[in-house]
Amino acid sequence: MLQFITTTPLSTFLLVAATLGLAPFLPEPHIWEKLKMLFTGTLSRPVDIFDFLLHGVPWLLLALKLGLMARASYFG
C-alpha cells in the first residue's frame, strides 16, 4: 500500500480528492455535510457512515501522500 502511495503522482490524489472527495458539489460538498453530522452526533445510519468513508478516503490518502512527501524531503 505504501508503495502505491509513494509511486502515484500527487496530481492523481489531488484530482480524486477534488472530484470524489467533494462530490456532489451543490448544495454543499458531501464530506462537509458528513463532517457536520459527525460533530453533531447524528452520523449514525449505516448509509451515512459508508458515505462518510467513501468521500473521506480520498482526503485521507492525499494527507498521507503529502505527509510522506514532507518526511522524504525532511530526512533526505
MARKOLNU-263663 format. One record per residue (C-alpha): residue in three letters; chain; y, z, x. Coordinates in Angstrom, 1 decimal. Layout:
(site "ala"; "A"; (Y; Z; X))
...
This chain:
(site "met"; "A"; (0.0; 0.0; 0.0))
(site "leu"; "A"; (2.4; 0.8; 2.8))
(site "gln"; "A"; (1.7; -2.5; 4.5))
(site "phe"; "A"; (2.5; -4.3; 1.2))
(site "ile"; "A"; (5.9; -2.4; 1.0))
(site "thr"; "A"; (6.8; -3.0; 4.7))
(site "thr"; "A"; (5.9; -6.7; 4.7))
(site "thr"; "A"; (7.5; -7.6; 1.3))
(site "pro"; "A"; (11.2; -8.6; 1.7))
(site "leu"; "A"; (13.9; -6.3; 0.4))
(site "ser"; "A"; (15.2; -9.1; -1.8))
(site "thr"; "A"; (11.9; -9.1; -3.8))
(site "phe"; "A"; (12.3; -5.4; -4.6))
(site "leu"; "A"; (16.0; -5.8; -5.5))
(site "leu"; "A"; (15.1; -8.7; -7.9))
(site "val"; "A"; (12.3; -6.8; -9.6))
(site "ala"; "A"; (14.4; -3.6; -9.9))
(site "ala"; "A"; (17.3; -5.6; -11.3))
(site "thr"; "A"; (15.2; -7.5; -13.9))
(site "leu"; "A"; (12.1; -5.4; -14.9))
(site "gly"; "A"; (13.8; -2.2; -14.0))
(site "leu"; "A"; (16.8; -2.8; -16.2))
(site "ala"; "A"; (15.4; -4.9; -19.0))
(site "pro"; "A"; (16.3; -5.1; -21.8))
(site "phe"; "A"; (20.0; -5.1; -20.8))
(site "leu"; "A"; (21.5; -4.6; -24.2))
(site "pro"; "A"; (22.5; -2.3; -25.8))
(site "glu"; "A"; (21.6; -0.2; -22.7))
(site "pro"; "A"; (19.1; -0.6; -19.9))
(site "his"; "A"; (15.7; 0.8; -20.9))
(site "ile"; "A"; (15.4; 3.0; -17.9))
(site "trp"; "A"; (18.7; 4.7; -18.7))
(site "glu"; "A"; (17.5; 5.4; -22.2))
(site "lys"; "A"; (14.3; 6.8; -21.0))
(site "leu"; "A"; (16.0; 9.0; -18.4))
(site "lys"; "A"; (18.3; 10.4; -21.1))
(site "met"; "A"; (15.2; 11.1; -23.2))
(site "leu"; "A"; (13.6; 12.8; -20.2))
(site "phe"; "A"; (16.6; 15.1; -19.6))
(site "thr"; "A"; (17.0; 16.0; -23.3))
(site "gly"; "A"; (13.3; 16.7; -23.6))
(site "thr"; "A"; (12.5; 14.0; -26.2))
(site "leu"; "A"; (10.3; 11.9; -23.9))
(site "ser"; "A"; (7.0; 12.9; -25.5))
(site "arg"; "A"; (5.4; 9.9; -27.2))
(site "pro"; "A"; (2.8; 8.1; -25.1))
(site "val"; "A"; (4.6; 4.7; -25.6))
(site "asp"; "A"; (7.8; 6.2; -24.3))
(site "ile"; "A"; (6.1; 7.7; -21.2))
(site "phe"; "A"; (4.4; 4.3; -20.5))
(site "asp"; "A"; (7.8; 2.6; -20.9))
(site "phe"; "A"; (9.4; 5.1; -18.6))
(site "leu"; "A"; (6.8; 4.4; -15.9))
(site "leu"; "A"; (6.9; 0.6; -16.4))
(site "his"; "A"; (10.7; 0.5; -15.9))
(site "gly"; "A"; (10.8; 3.2; -13.3))
(site "val"; "A"; (8.2; 1.9; -10.8))
(site "pro"; "A"; (10.4; -0.9; -9.5))
(site "trp"; "A"; (13.1; 1.6; -8.7))
(site "leu"; "A"; (10.6; 3.9; -7.0))
(site "leu"; "A"; (9.3; 1.0; -4.9))
(site "leu"; "A"; (12.9; 0.0; -4.0))
(site "ala"; "A"; (13.7; 3.5; -2.9))
(site "leu"; "A"; (10.5; 3.7; -0.9))
(site "lys"; "A"; (11.3; 0.4; 0.8))
(site "leu"; "A"; (14.9; 1.5; 1.7))
(site "gly"; "A"; (13.6; 4.8; 3.0))
(site "leu"; "A"; (11.0; 3.1; 5.2))
(site "met"; "A"; (13.7; 0.7; 6.5))
(site "ala"; "A"; (16.0; 3.6; 7.3))
(site "arg"; "A"; (13.3; 5.5; 9.0))
(site "ala"; "A"; (12.3; 2.5; 11.1))
(site "ser"; "A"; (15.9; 1.9; 12.2))
(site "tyr"; "A"; (16.5; 5.6; 12.9))
(site "phe"; "A"; (13.4; 6.1; 15.0))
(site "gly"; "A"; (13.5; 2.6; 16.5))
